[in-house]
Amino acid sequence: MQGSDRQSGVAASGPRSRCHATVHQVWDAFTRGEQPHVHAGDLKLDHRAKMSVKVKQQSTSNVFR
């Protein structure tokens, strides 16, 4: 068997892989860390954020319902 199971330049993804990407925050300024992400972005994140806003708006208007 030649080489290893892990291919060069290919990110491992799965339940056991850990993303080492970091973000640095100074007050309200965010900068990327040195390590890149090893996974794809969450495609449902935008939808979840919009739904969260709608739920919060409805819940504040219907507090005693």
N, C-alpha and C positions, 0 to 999 in steps of 0.2 A: 504494500500500500504506500503510495507516494504522498508526501506532504501531510497535512493534517485535515481534519474534518472541516475546519473553518477556512473559508476562502478569504484571501486578502481583499480588503475594500468592501466586503459585503457585511452589512450589519446583521447581527444575530437578533432575531425577534422571537418572542414567545414568553410564556409565563415565568421562565427562570432568568431571562436576560434583564439586566438592570441598565437603565439609561443614566449616564454619568453627567449629562448636561446640567449646567448650573446657570443661575441668574444672580447678578449682584445688584443690590438695591441701596441707594443712598438717598434718603428721604423719598421723594416721588420719582426719582430717576432710576431707570432700570438699564443694565447693560448685560450683554451676553457673556457667559463664561468662556473658558478656553475649549471645553469639550463640546463637540456637536451632538445632536440627538441621534439615537440609533433606532428610531422608530418613526413611523408616519404620524402626522398630526391627527387629532381627533376631529373627524368630519362632522360630528354631531354637536360640537361645541357651540357654534353660532346659533343653532336651533334651540339648544338648552338655555342659552343666555336670554334669548327672546321670550321663551316660555316662562322663564323665571321672572322677568319683568312684568309680564301679563298677570301672572299669579299674584305677585306682590301688589300690583295695582288693584286687582279685584279684592284681595284680602283686606286692604286698608279701607276700601269703600264699603265693605260688608262686615265690619267688626262685630256687630251685635246681631247678626242674622241667624 
